[in-house]
Amino acid sequence: MSYFSKQISIVIPLLNEDESLQELCTWIEKVMMEHHFTYEVILIDDGSTDNSWQVIQKLNQQNNNIKGHRFVRNYGKSAALQVGFQQCQGEVVITMDADLQDSPEEIPSLYNMIVNEGYDLVSGWKQKRYDPISKTIPTKLFNGVTSYISGISLHDFNCGLKAYKNRVVKNIEVYGEMHRYIPVIAKWNGFNKIGEKVVKHQARKYGTTKFGLERFIFGFLDLLSITFVSKFRKRPMHFFGTLGTISFVFGFFVTLFLIGEKIYNIANQIKGRDIVNNTWFYLALVALVIGTQLFLAGYIAEMVNISSSKKNDYLVIDNVGI
């Protein structure tokens, strides 16, 4: 017996897509009916300034499987996805963009990979893209770097068409611009069975893209941020303490060497330059100060981490006899 009220939840963040919403929802409904899925569509209006919200209200009146949430202003795709993840009730959660570049025809195959093949997450791969070369080349570079750093072999991290087990989206948090790295977040939360499926990329039919080249710069910075947070959030002393110890030990031994050299010169009446005139003295001093500061930063971070921990973050995915 299923614990879920729906088989599929489709979460769609959108910004100024009033021209495409009716066509997209009609297409989704056609696919769902053909495969006899129980489903819900959750449209997240991320502060649109066109008639998107009015269209969503109309769609809801026509089909009660379609739900809508409206932000007071533009918060970004990550915030929209997070709200959708909180609200979804389906066994399998599908995310897709509202611009008709993602095909609903892919949904049954994605659903099958999650339910019957046991994947935690399946990411779409737009192998053939209808984008200008100014977008495709940076995208390939971005995906290559992300794959190398994260250790996840995906060709298209930024593809909006993805499928998840419900427990994945309920146990990850997407914020900032981290929607690009949901597979990375999922992996570092213990969901390791991550797959990929080649999906059809449709040429944009209405409007213009909402993303510019700056997303690749911000994306790289976000990758560094999420790598650090995921690895050291629970043990900041391991990062700051290690760097601090290396710096302090280096400065300490350089200082010992300089003092030993000075004592040796005095004992043997060898005239040498003063320690304060030696470049190594200042390098050692800086290393000692930085080492101490890094160690203290790690200690304070540990104290803050302990005092701010209000719940157990360890994920239990199943129980028996409880």
PAZAPA-4460 file (N, C-alpha, C; in steps of 0.05 Angstrom, whole numbers, plus 32768, in hexadecimal, padded with zeros to 4 digits):
% residues 322
    n_x    n_y    n_z   ca_x   ca_y   ca_z    c_x    c_y    c_z   seq   type   mol
   8011   7FE8   8000   8000   8000   8000   8012   8019   8000     1      M     A
   800C   802B   7FEE   801D   8043   7FEC   8017   8057   8002     2      S     A
   802C   8064   800C   802A   8079   801F   8024   8094   8012     3      Y     A
   8025   8095   7FF8   8023   80AE   7FE9   8008   80B2   7FDD     4      F     A
   7FFE   80CA   7FDD   7FE4   80D0   7FD1   7FE5   80D1   7FB3     5      S     A
   7FFD   80D5   7FA8   8000   80D7   7F8B   8018   80C6   7F83     6      K     A
   8017   80BD   7F6A   802F   80AF   7F5F   8045   80C3   7F57     7      Q     A
   803C   80DA   7F4C   8050   80ED   7F42   8048   810A   7F4A     8      I     A
   805C   8118   7F54   805A   8135   7F58   806D   8143   7F44     9      S     A
   8062   8156   7F36   8072   8165   7F22   8075   8181   7F2C    10      I     A
   808D   8189   7F33   8093   81A3   7F3E   809F   81B4   7F28    11      V     A
   8092   81CB   7F23   809A   81DD   7F0D   809E   81F9   7F17    12      I     A
   80B7   8202   7F1A   80BC   821E   7F21   80BA   822F   7F07    13      P     A
   80B0   8247   7F0A   80AD   8257   7EF1   80AF   8275   7EF7    14      L     A
   80B7   8284   7EE3   80B9   82A1   7EE4   80B2   82AC   7EC9    15      L     A
   809B   82BA   7EC8   8091   82C6   7EB0   808F   82B2   7E99    16      N     A
   807F   829E   7E9D   807B   8289   7E88   805D   8286   7E82    17      E     A
   804E   829C   7E82   8031   829A   7E7D   802A   828F   7E62    18      D     A
   803B   8292   7E4E   8034   8288   7E34   8036   8269   7E32    19      E     A
   8047   825D   7E42   804C   8240   7E3F   803C   822F   7E53    20      S     A
   8031   823A   7E68   8026   822A   7E7E   800E   8219   7E75    21      L     A
   7FFC   8224   7E67   7FE4   8215   7E5E   7FEC   81FD   7E4D    22      Q     A
   7FFE   8202   7E3A   8007   81ED   7E28   8016   81D7   7E37    23      E     A
   8027   81E0   7E4A   8036   81CD   7E5A   8024   81BB   7E6B    24      L     A
   8011   81C7   7E79   7FFF   81B8   7E8A   7FED   81A5   7E7B    25      C     A
   7FE4   81AD   7E63   7FD4   819C   7E52   7FE4   8184   7E49    26      T     A
   7FFE   8189   7E43   8010   8173   7E3A   8014   8160   7E51    27      W     A
   8019   816A   7E69   801D   8159   7E81   8005   8148   7E86    28      I     A
   7FED   8154   7E85   7FD4   8146   7E8A   7FD0   812F   7E76    29      E     A
   7FD7   8134   7E5D   7FD5   8120   7E48   7FE6   8108   7E4E    30      K     A
   7FFF   810D   7E56   8012   80F7   7E5C   8009   80E8   7E75    31      V     A
   8000   80F6   7E89   7FF7   80E9   7EA2   7FDE   80D7   7E9D    32      M     A
   7FCC   80E0   7E8C   7FB4   80D1   7E86   7FBB   80B8   7E76    33      M     A
   7FCD   80BB   7E63   7FD5   80A4   7E52   7FE1   808E   7E63    34      E     A
   7FEF   8095   7E78   7FFD   8080   7E89   7FEF   807B   7EA3    35      H     A
   7FD7   8087   7EA7   7FC6   8082   7EBE   7FD5   8088   7ED8    36      H     A
   7FE4   809E   7ED9   7FF1   80A6   7EF1   7FDF   80B8   7F02    37      F     A
   7FE0   80B4   7F1C   7FD5   80C9   7F2E   7FEB   80DD   7F32    38      T     A
   7FE3   80F7   7F31   7FF8   810B   7F30   7FEF   8126   7F3B    39      Y     A
   8002   8137   7F40   7FFD   8153   7F46   8012   8164   7F39    40      E     A
   800A   817B   7F31   801D   818F   7F25   801F   81A7   7F38    41      V     A
   8037   81AD   7F41   803A   81C3   7F54   804A   81D9   7F45    42      I     A
   803C   81EE   7F3F   8048   8205   7F31   8051   821A   7F45    43      L     A
   806A   8222   7F44   8074   8236   7F57   807B   824F   7F47    44      I     A
   806A   8264   7F4B   806E   827D   7F3E   8082   828E   7F4D    45      D     A
   809A   8290   7F42   80B0   829D   7F50   80B1   82BB   7F4B    46      D     A
   809B   82C8   7F52   809A   82E5   7F50   8096   82EF   7F33    47      G     A
   8086   82E2   7F23   8081   82EA   7F08   8074   8306   7F06    48      S     A
   807B   8314   7EF1   806F   832F   7EED   805C   832F   7ED5    49      T     A
   8058   8317   7EC9   8045   8315   7EB3   802B   8309   7EBE    50      D     A
   801C   82FA   7EAE   8003   82EF   7EB6   8005   82D2   7EBF    51      N     A
   801C   82C9   7EC7   8020   82AD   7ECE   800D   82A4   7EE5    52      S     A
   800A   82B5   7EF9   7FF9   82AD   7F10   7FDC   82AA   7F07    53      W     A
   7FD3   82BC   7EF6   7FB7   82BA   7EED   7FB3   82A0   7EDD    54      Q     A
   7FC7   8299   7ECE   7FC5   8280   7EBE   7FC5   8268   7ED1    55      V     A
   7FD5   8269   7EE6   7FD6   8253   7EFA   7FBB   8250   7F07    56      I     A
   7FAE   8266   7F0F   7F94   8265   7F1B   7F7F   8259   7F08    57      Q     A
   7F81   8260   7EEF   7F6E   8255   7EDB   7F73   8237   7ED8    58      K     A
   7F8C   822E   7ED7   7F93   8212   7ED4   7F89   8202   7EEC    59      L     A
   7F8A   820D   7F04   7F80   81FF   7F1C   7F62   81FB   7F1A    60      N     A
   7F54   820F   7F10   7F37   820C   7F0D   7F30   81F7   7EF9    61      Q     A
   7F41   81F3   7EE5   7F3B   81DF   7ED0   7F43   81C3   7ED9    62      Q     A
   7F57   81C1   7EEA   7F62   81A7   7EF2   7F6C   81A9   7F0F    63      N     A
   7F5F   819B   7F22   7F67   819D   7F3E   7F80   818E   7F44    64      N     A
   7F8C   8181   7F31   7FA7   8175   7F35   7FBD   818A   7F33    65      N     A
   7FB6   81A2   7F29   7FC9   81B7   7F26   7FC7   81CA   7F3E    66      I     A
   7FDD   81CE   7F4B   7FDE   81E0   7F62   7FF2   81F6   7F5D    67      K     A
   7FEF   820D   7F6B   8001   8223   7F67   800A   8230   7F80    68      G     A
   8023   823A   7F80   802D   824B   7F96   803A   8263   7F89    69      H     A
   8035   827A   7F96   803F   8293   7F8A   8051   82A2   7F9E    70      R     A
   8069   82A8   7F96   807C   82B8   7FA7   8075   82D5   7FA4    71      F     A
   807A   82E4   7FB9   8075   8301   7FB8   8089   830F   7FA7    72      V     A
   80A1   8303   7FA4   80B5   830E   7F92   80C6   82F7   7F88    73      R     A
   80D9   82FD   7F77   80EB   82E9   7F6B   8100   82E0   7F80    74      N     A
   80FE   82C7   7F89   8111   82BC   7F9C   8126   82A9   7F8F    75      Y     A
   8120   82A0   7F77   8133   828E   7F69   8128   8272   7F67    76      G     A
   8134   8263   7F55   812B   8248   7F4E   812E   8235   7F66    77      K     A
   8143   8238   7F76   8148   8226   7F8D   8131   8229   7FA1    78      S     A
   8129   8242   7FA7   8113   8247   7FBA   80F9   823B   7FB0    79      A     A
   80F4   823E   7F96   80DC   8233   7F8A   80DB   8214   7F8C    80      A     A
   80F2   8208   7F86   80F3   81EA   7F88   80F0   81E1   7FA5    81      L     A
   80FC   81F0   7FB8   80FA   81E8   7FD4   80DD   81E8   7FDD    82      Q     A
   80CE   81FD   7FD5   80B1   81FE   7FDD   80A2   81E7   7FD0    83      V     A
   80A8   81E2   7FB7   809B   81CB   7FA9   80A1   81B1   7FB6    84      G     A
   80BA   81AD   7FBF   80C2   8194   7FCC   80B3   8191   7FE7    85      F     A
   80AF   81A7   7FF5   80A1   81A6   800E   8083   819E   800B    86      Q     A
   8077   81A6   7FF4   805B   81A3   7FF0   8054   8188   7FE2    87      Q     A
   8067   817C   7FD4   8060   8165   7FC2   8058   814D   7FD3    88      C     A
   8047   813D   7FC7   803C   8125   7FD5   8040   810C   7FC4    89      Q     A
   804D   810E   7FAE   8051   80F7   7F9C   8067   80E4   7FA4    90      G     A
   8064   80CB   7F9D   8079   80B7   7FA1   8093   80BE   7F92    91      E     A
   808F   80C8   7F7A   80A5   80D2   7F69   80A1   80EF   7F64    92      V     A
   80B6   80FF   7F66   80B5   811B   7F62   80C4   8122   7F49    93      V     A
   80B7   812F   7F36   80C4   8138   7F1D   80C6   8156   7F1D    94      I     A
   80DE   8160   7F16   80E1   817D   7F12   80E5   8183   7EF5    95      T     A
   80DA   8198   7EEB   80DE   81A0   7ECF   80D9   81BE   7ECD    96      M     A
   80E4   81C9   7EB7   80E1   81E6   7EB2   80C6   81EB   7EA4    97      D     A
   80BE   8204   7EA6   80A4   820C   7E9B   80A5   8216   7E7F    98      A     A
   80BC   8216   7E72   80BF   8223   7E58   80BB   8211   7E40    99      D     A
   80B1   81F8   7E46   80AC   81E4   7E31   80C5   81D8   7E25   100      L     A
   80DC   81DE   7E30   80F5   81D2   7E27   80F9   81B6   7E32   101      Q     A
   80EB   81B0   7E48   80EA   8195   7E53   80D1   8187   7E4B   102      D     A
   80D3   816E   7E41   80BC   8160   7E36   80AF   814E   7E4C   103      S     A
   8095   8152   7E51   8087   8140   7E63   8086   8123   7E5A   104      P     A
   808C   811E   7E41   808D   8102   7E37   80A2   80F2   7E44   105      E     A
   80B6   80FF   7E51   80CC   80F1   7E5F   80C3   80E7   7E7A   106      E     A
   80AD   80F1   7E85   80A5   80EB   7EA0   80A1   80CD   7EA6   107      I     A
   8093   80BE   7E95   808F   80A1   7E9B   80AA   8092   7E9D   108      P     A
   80BD   8098   7E8C   80D7   808A   7E8E   80E6   8092   7EA8   109      S     A
   80E5   80AB   7EAF   80F2   80B4   7EC8   80E4   80A7   7EE0   110      L     A
   80CA   80A5   7EDF   80BB   8098   7EF5   80C3   807B   7EF8   111      Y     A
   80C6   806D   7EE1   80CE   8051   7EE1   80EA   804D   7EED   112      N     A
   80FC   805F   7EE7   8118   805D   7EF1   8118   8060   7F0F   113      M     A
   8107   8071   7F1A   8106   8075   7F37   80F8   805D   7F44   114      I     A
   80E1   8055   7F3B   80D0   8041   7F48   80DA   8024   7F43   115      V     A
   80E1   801E   7F2A   80E8   8002   7F23   8106   7FFD   7F22   116      N     A
   8116   8011   7F1D   8133   800D   7F1C   8141   8016   7F36   117      E     A
   8132   8023   7F48   813D   8028   7F62   814F   8040   7F65   118      G     A
   814E   8052   7F51   815F   806A   7F54   8153   807D   7F69   119      Y     A
   8165   808B   7F77   815D   80A0   7F89   8157   80BA   7F7A   120      D     A
   8166   80BE   7F65   8164   80D7   7F55   816D   80D0   7F38   121      L     A
   815E   80DB   7F25   8166   80D8   7F09   8166   80F4   7EFD   122      V     A
   817D   80FB   7EF1   8180   8115   7EE5   817E   8113   7EC6   123      S     A
   816F   8126   7EBA   816E   8126   7E9D   8188   8130   7E91   124      G     A
   818E   8126   7E79   81A5   812E   7E6A   819C   8137   7E4E   125      W     A
   819D   8151   7E4A   8196   815C   7E30   81AE   8159   7E1D   126      K     A
   81B1   8141   7E12   81C8   813B   7E02   81C9   814C   7DE9   127      Q     A
   81B2   8151   7DDD   81B1   8163   7DC6   81A1   817C   7DCE   128      K     A
   81AF   8192   7DCE   81A3   81AB   7DD9   819E   81BF   7DC2   129      R     A
   8189   81CF   7DC7   8182   81E4   7DB4   8189   81FF   7DC0   130      Y     A
   81A2   8201   7DC8   81AD   821A   7DD5   81C4   8225   7DC4   131      D     A
   81C9   823F   7DC6   81DF   824B   7DB7   81FA   8241   7DC3   132      P     A
   820F   8242   7DB3   8229   8238   7DBB   8234   8247   7DD4   133      I     A
   822B   8260   7DD7   8234   8270   7DEE   8229   8265   7E08   134      S     A
   8215   8253   7E06   8209   8247   7E1E   8213   822A   7E21   135      K     A
   8216   821C   7E0A   821C   81FF   7E0B   8239   81FA   7E15   136      T     A
   824C   820B   7E0C   8268   8206   7E13   826C   820B   7E31   137      I     A
   8263   8222   7E3D   8265   8226   7E5A   8257   8210   7E69   138      P     A
   8240   8206   7E5F   8231   81F1   7E6C   8241   81D8   7E6E   139      T     A
   824F   81D0   7E58   825F   81B8   7E59   8277   81BB   7E6C   140      K     A
   8283   81D2   7E6D   8299   81D7   7E80   828E   81D6   7E9D   141      L     A
   8278   81E2   7EA2   826B   81E2   7EBC   8265   81C5   7EC5   142      F     A
   8259   81B6   7EB3   8252   819A   7EBB   826B   8189   7EBF   143      N     A
   8280   818D   7EAF   8299   817E   7EB3   82A6   8184   7ECE   144      G     A
   82A7   819D   7ED6   82B3   81A5   7EEF   82A3   819A   7F06   145      V     A
   8288   819D   7F05   8277   8193   7F1A   8279   8175   7F1D   146      T     A
   8279   8166   7F07   827C   8149   7F08   8296   8141   7F15   147      S     A
   82AB   814F   7F0E   82C6   8148   7F19   82C7   814D   7F37   148      Y     A
   82BD   8164   7F40   82BF   816B   7F5C   82AC   815A   7F6D   149      I     A
   8294   8155   7F63   8280   8147   7F73   8283   8129   7F72   150      S     A
   8290   811F   7F5D   8292   8102   7F5A   8279   80F5   7F4F   151      G     A
   8267   8105   7F44   824E   80FA   7F39   824F   80FC   7F1A   152      I     A
   824C   80E6   7F0D   824F   80E5   7EF0   8235   80ED   7EE2   153      S     A
   8230   8106   7EE0   8219   8110   7ED1   8222   8124   7EBC   154      L     A
   8215   8124   7EA5   821C   8135   7E8F   820E   8150   7E90   155      H     A
   81F8   8152   7EA0   81E7   816A   7E9F   81DB   8170   7EBA   156      D     A
   81EB   817B   7ECC   81E2   8181   7EE7   81CB   8196   7EE7   157      F     A
   81CC   81A8   7ED4   81BA   81BE   7ED4   819F   81B8   7EC6   158      N     A
   819B   81A0   7EBC   8182   8199   7EAF   816B   819B   7EC4   159      C     A
   8156   81A9   7EBD   8140   81AC   7ECF   812F   8194   7ED2   160      G     A
   8130   8181   7EBF   8120   8169   7EBF   812E   8153   7ECF   161      L     A
   8124   814E   7EE7   812F   813A   7EF9   8119   812B   7F07   162      K     A
   811F   8113   7F10   810C   8104   7F20   8119   80FB   7F3A   163      A     A
   8108   80FA   7F4F   8112   80F3   7F6A   80FF   80E1   7F78   164      Y     A
   810A   80D1   7F8A   80F9   80C4   7F9E   80EF   80DA   7FB0   165      K     A
   80D7   80D7   7FBB   80CC   80EB   7FCD   80DE   80F0   7FE5   166      N     A
   80EA   80DB   7FF0   80FA   80DF   8008   8113   80EF   8003   167      R     A
   811C   80F0   7FE9   8133   8100   7FE3   812D   811E   7FE6   168      V     A
   8117   8127   7FD9   8110   8143   7FDA   8107   814C   7FF6   169      V     A
   80FD   8139   8006   80F5   8140   8021   810C   8142   8034   170      K     A
   8123   8139   802C   813A   8139   803F   8152   8148   8035   171      N     A
   814E   8159   8021   8164   816B   8018   8159   8188   801A   172      I     A
   816B   819A   801B   8163   81B7   801B   8171   81C5   8004   173      E     A
   8161   81D3   7FF4   816B   81E1   7FDD   8168   81FF   7FE3   174      V     A
   817E   820E   7FE1   817D   822A   7FE8   8191   8239   7FD5   175      Y     A
   8190   8254   7FD7   81A3   8264   7FC6   819F   825D   7FA9   176      G     A
   81B4   8255   7F9C   81B3   824C   7F80   81BB   822F   7F7E   177      E     A
   81B5   821F   7F92   81BE   8203   7F94   81AE   81F0   7F84   178      M     A
   8199   81F9   7F75   8189   81E6   7F66   819A   81D8   7F51   179      H     A
   81B0   81E4   7F49   81C2   81D7   7F35   81D0   81BF   7F41   180      R     A
   81D1   81BE   7F5B   81E1   81A9   7F69   81D0   8196   7F79   181      Y     A
   81B7   8193   7F72   81A6   8181   7F81   81B1   8164   7F81   182      I     A
   81BC   815A   7F6B   81C9   813F   7F6C   81E0   813E   7F80   183      P     A
   81EF   8154   7F82   8205   8155   7F95   81FB   8155   7FB1   184      V     A
   81E7   8165   7FB6   81DA   8167   7FD1   81CF   814C   7FD9   185      I     A
   81C1   813F   7FC6   81B5   8125   7FCB   81CB   8110   7FD2   186      A     A
   81E0   8110   7FC2   81F6   80FC   7FC7   8201   8100   7FE3   187      K     A
   8207   8118   7FEB   8213   811D   8005   8200   811A   801C   188      W     A
   81E6   8115   8015   81D2   810E   802A   81CD   80F0   802A   189      N     A
   81DD   80E1   801B   81DB   80C4   801C   81CB   80B7   8006   190      G     A
   81C0   80C7   7FF3   81B1   80BB   7FDC   81C5   80B7   7FC5   191      F     A
   81D0   80A0   7FC3   81E6   809B   7FB1   81DF   808F   7F96   192      N     A
   81C7   8085   7F94   81BF   8079   7F7A   81B4   808E   7F68   193      K     A
   81C6   809B   7F59   81BE   80B1   7F48   81C3   80A9   7F2B   194      I     A
   81AE   80AC   7F1B   81AF   80A4   7EFF   81AB   80BB   7EEC   195      G     A
   81AD   80B4   7ED2   81AB   80C9   7EBE   819B   80BD   7EA6   196      E     A
   818B   80CE   7E9A   817C   80C6   7E83   817D   80DB   7E6D   197      K     A
   8183   80D3   7E55   8183   80E6   7E3E   8166   80EE   7E39   198      V     A
   8162   8108   7E39   8147   8113   7E35   8147   8126   7E1D   199      V     A
   812F   812A   7E12   812D   813B   7DFB   812C   8159   7E04   200      K     A
   813B   8169   7DF6   813C   8186   7DFC   812C   8194   7DE6   201      H     A
   8117   81A2   7DEE   8107   81B0   7DDB   8111   81CD   7DD7   202      Q     A
   810F   81D7   7DBF   8116   81F3   7DBA   8102   8205   7DC9   203      A     A
   810C   821B   7DD4   80FA   822E   7DE3   80E5   8239   7DCF   204      R     A
   80CC   8237   7DD8   80B6   823F   7DC7   80AC   825B   7DCE   205      K     A
   80AD   8263   7DE7   80A4   827D   7DF0   80B9   828A   7E01   206      Y     A
   80B9   82A5   7E00   80CA   82B5   7E13   80E8   82B1   7E0F   207      G     A
   80F7   82B9   7E23   8114   82B8   7E22   811E   82AB   7E3C   208      T     A
   8137   82A1   7E3B   8143   8295   7E53   8146   82A9   7E69   209      T     A
   8143   829F   7E82   8145   82B0   7E9A   8161   82AF   7EA6   210      K     A
   8173   82A0   7E99   818E   829D   7EA4   81A3   82A8   7E90   211      F     A
   81B7   82B5   7E9B   81CD   82C0   7E8B   81E7   82B1   7E91   212      G     A
   81FD   82BA   7E85   8217   82AD   7E89   8221   82AF   7EA6   213      L     A
   8217   82C3   7EB5   8220   82C6   7ED0   821A   82AD   7EE1   214      E     A
   8206   829D   7ED9   81FF   8286   7EE9   8216   8272   7EEB   215      R     A
   8228   8272   7ED7   823E   825F   7ED8   8253   8268   7EED   216      F     A
   8257   8283   7EEF   8269   828D   7F03   825D   8288   7F1F   217      I     A
   8244   828F   7F22   8237   828A   7F3C   8235   826C   7F42   218      F     A
   8231   825D   7F2D   822F   8240   7F30   8249   8234   7F3B   219      G     A
   825F   823D   7F31   8279   8233   7F3B   827D   823A   7F58   220      F     A
   8276   8253   7F5F   8279   825C   7F7B   8266   824B   7F8D   221      L     A
   824E   8245   7F83   823B   8235   7F92   8246   8219   7F96   222      D     A
   8254   820E   7F82   825F   81F4   7F84   8274   81F3   7F9A   223      L     A
   8286   8207   7F9B   8299   8208   7FB0   828C   8209   7FCC   224      L     A
   8276   821A   7FCD   8268   821D   7FE6   825B   8203   7FEF   225      S     A
   824D   81F6   7FDD   8240   81DD   7FE5   8253   81C7   7FEB   226      I     A
   826A   81C6   7FDD   827F   81B2   7FE3   8289   81B6   8000   227      T     A
   828F   81CF   8007   8298   81D4   8022   8284   81CE   8037   228      F     A
   826B   81D8   8033   8256   81D5   8047   8250   81B7   804B   229      V     A
   824D   81A9   8035   8246   818C   8037   825B   817C   8045   230      S     A
   8274   8182   8041   828A   8172   804C   8290   817B   8069   231      K     A
   828E   8194   806F   8298   819E   8089   8283   81AB   809A   232      F     A
   8269   81AA   8093   8255   81B7   80A3   8254   81AB   80BF   233      R     A
   8257   8191   80C1   8255   8184   80DB   8270   8183   80E9   234      K     A
   8286   8189   80DC   82A0   8187   80E8   82B2   819E   80DE   235      R     A
   82AB   81B7   80E3   82BB   81CD   80D9   82D8   81CD   80E4   236      P     A
   82DC   81C2   80FC   82F7   81C2   8107   830A   81B1   80F6   237      M     A
   82FF   819D   80E8   8310   818D   80D7   831C   819D   80C0   238      H     A
   830D   81B1   80B7   8317   81C2   80A2   8329   81D9   80AD   239      F     A
   831D   81E9   80BE   832C   8200   80C8   8343   81F7   80DA   240      F     A
   833E   81E2   80EA   8353   81D8   80FD   836B   81CD   80EE   241      G     A
   8366   81BF   80D8   837C   81B3   80C8   838D   81C9   80BC   242      T     A
   8380   81DC   80AF   838F   81F3   80A3   839E   8203   80B8   243      L     A
   8390   8208   80CF   839C   8217   80E4   83B4   8209   80F0   244      G     A
   83B2   81EF   80F4   83C8   81DF   80FF   83E0   81E0   80EC   245      T     A
   83DB   81DC   80D2   83F1   81DC   80BF   8400   81F7   80BF   246      I     A
   83F0   820D   80BF   83FB   8228   80BF   840B   822D   80D9   247      S     A
   83FF   8225   80F0   840C   822A   810A   8426   821A   810C   248      F     A
   8425   8201   8104   843D   81F0   8106   8454   81FB   80F5   249      V     A
   844C   8204   80DC   8460   8210   80CB   846D   8228   80D8   250      F     A
   845D   823A   80E2   8467   8252   80EF   8478   824C   8108   251      G     A
   846F   8237   8117   847D   8230   8130   8499   8226   812A   252      F     A
   849B   8214   8116   84B6   8208   8110   84C8   821D   8103   253      F     A
   84BD   822E   80F3   84CE   8244   80E8   84D9   8256   80FE   254      V     A
   84C8   825C   8111   84D0   826C   8128   84E6   825E   8138   255      T     A
   84E2   8244   813D   84F7   8235   814C   8511   8235   813D   256      L     A
   8510   8232   8122   8528   8233   8112   8536   824E   8115   257      F     A
   8527   8263   8113   8533   827E   8115   853F   8283   8130   258      L     A
   8532   827A   8145   853C   827E   8160   8556   826D   8164   259      I     A
   8555   8254   815A   856C   8242   815B   8584   824E   814C   260      G     A
   857E   8259   8134   8593   8265   8125   859F   827C   8133   261      E     A
   858F   828C   8140   8599   82A4   814F   85AA   829C   8166   262      K     A
   85A1   8288   8175   85B1   827E   818C   85CC   8273   8183   263      I     A
   85CB   8264   816D   85E4   8258   8162   85F7   826E   815A   264      Y     A
   85ED   8283   814D   85FF   8299   8145   860B   82A8   815C   265      N     A
   85FB   82AC   8172   8605   82B9   8189   861A   82A8   8197   266      I     A
   8615   828E   8199   8628   827C   81A6   8642   827A   8197   267      A     A
   8641   827D   817E   865A   827A   816D   8664   8296   8164   268      N     A
   8658   82AB   8170   8661   82C6   816A   8660   82CC   814C   269      Q     A
   864B   82C2   813F   8647   82C7   8122   8634   82DE   8120   270      I     A
   863C   82F1   8111   862A   8309   810E   8616   8302   80F8   271      K     A
   85FD   8305   8100   85E7   8300   80ED   85D2   8316   80EF   272      G     A
   85C0   8316   80DE   85AC   832B   80DE   8597   8325   80F5   273      R     A
   858B   833A   80FE   8576   8337   8112   855F   8327   8108   274      D     A
   8552   8319   811A   853A   8309   8112   8525   831A   8105   275      I     A
   8521   8332   8111   850C   8344   8106   8512   834E   80EA   276      V     A
   852B   834A   80E1   8532   8352   80C6   8531   833B   80B2   277      N     A
   8527   8324   80BC   8526   830C   80AC   850A   8308   80A2   278      N     A
   8507   8305   8088   84ED   8301   807C   84DE   82E9   8087   279      T     A
   84ED   82D4   808D   84E0   82BC   8098   84D3   82C1   80B3   280      W     A
   84DD   82D5   80C2   84D1   82DB   80DC   84B4   82E5   80D8   281      F     A
   84B0   82F5   80C4   8495   8300   80C0   8483   82EB   80B4   282      Y     A
   848E   82D9   80A3   847E   82C4   8098   8475   82B1   80AF   283      L     A
   8487   82AB   80C1   8480   829A   80D8   846C   82A7   80EA   284      A     A
   846E   82C2   80EE   845B   82D0   80FF   843F   82D0   80F3   285      L     A
   843E   82D5   80D9   8424   82D4   80CB   8418   82B8   80CC   286      V     A
   8428   82A3   80C8   841F   8288   80C9   8414   8281   80E5   287      A     A
   8421   828A   80FA   8418   8285   8115   83FD   8292   811A   288      L     A
   83FB   82AB   8112   83E2   82BA   8116   83CB   82AE   8106   289      V     A
   83D0   82A8   80ED   83BB   829C   80DC   83B3   8280   80E7   290      I     A
   83C7   8270   80EF   83C1   8256   80FA   83AF   8258   8113   291      G     A
   83B6   826A   8124   83A6   826E   813D   8389   8276   8136   292      T     A
   8387   8289   8123   836C   8293   811C   835B   827D   810F   293      Q     A
   8367   826D   80FD   8359   8257   80F0   8350   8243   8105   294      L     A
   8361   823C   8118   835A   8229   812C   8342   8233   813D   295      F     A
   8344   824D   8145   832E   8259   8154   8314   825A   8144   296      L     A
   8317   825F   8129   82FF   8260   8118   82F1   8244   8118   297      A     A
   8302   822F   8116   82F7   8214   8117   82EA   820E   8131   298      G     A
   82F6   8216   8147   82EB   8211   8162   82D0   8220   8166   299      Y     A
   82D0   8239   815D   82B7   8249   8160   82A1   823C   814E   300      I     A
   82A8   8234   8136   8295   8228   8124   8289   820E   8130   301      A     A
   829A   81FE   813D   8291   81E6   814B   827D   81ED   8161   302      E     A
   8283   8202   8170   8271   820A   8186   8256   8213   817B   303      M     A
   8257   8223   8166   823E   822D   8159   822F   8215   814E   304      V     A
   823C   8203   8142   822F   81EB   8136   8221   81DB   814B   305      N     A
   822E   81D7   8162   8222   81C7   8178   820A   81D6   8184   306      I     A
   820E   81F0   8189   81F8   81FF   8196   81E0   8203   8184   307      S     A
   81E4   8203   816A   81CE   8208   8157   81C0   81EE   814E   308      S     A
   81CB   81D7   8155   81BF   81BE   814D   81A6   81B9   815D   309      S     A
   818F   81BC   8150   8175   81B8   815D   8168   819D   8157   310      K     A
   8174   818F   8144   8168   8175   813D   817D   8163   8133   311      K     A
   8176   8149   8132   8188   8135   8128   8186   8135   8109   312      N     A
   819C   813A   80FB   819B   813B   80DE   81A0   8120   80D1   313      D     A
   81A2   810B   80E1   81A7   80F1   80D5   818E   80E6   80C9   314      Y     A
   818F   80DD   80B0   8177   80D5   80A2   8172   80B7   80A6   315      L     A
   815A   80B1   80B0   8151   8095   80B3   813D   8091   809D   316      V     A
   8142   807E   808B   8131   807A   8073   811D   8064   8077   317      I     A
   811F   8054   808C   810C   803F   8090   810B   8036   80AD   318      D     A
   80F5   802B   80B5   80F2   8021   80D1   80E2   8007   80D0   319      N     A
   80E6   7FF7   80E5   80D6   7FDF   80E8   80D1   7FDB   8106   320      V     A
   80B9   7FD3   810D   80B2   7FCF   8129   80AF   7FE8   8139   321      G     A
   80AC   7FFF   812C   80A9   8019   813A   808E   8025   8133   322      I     A
***
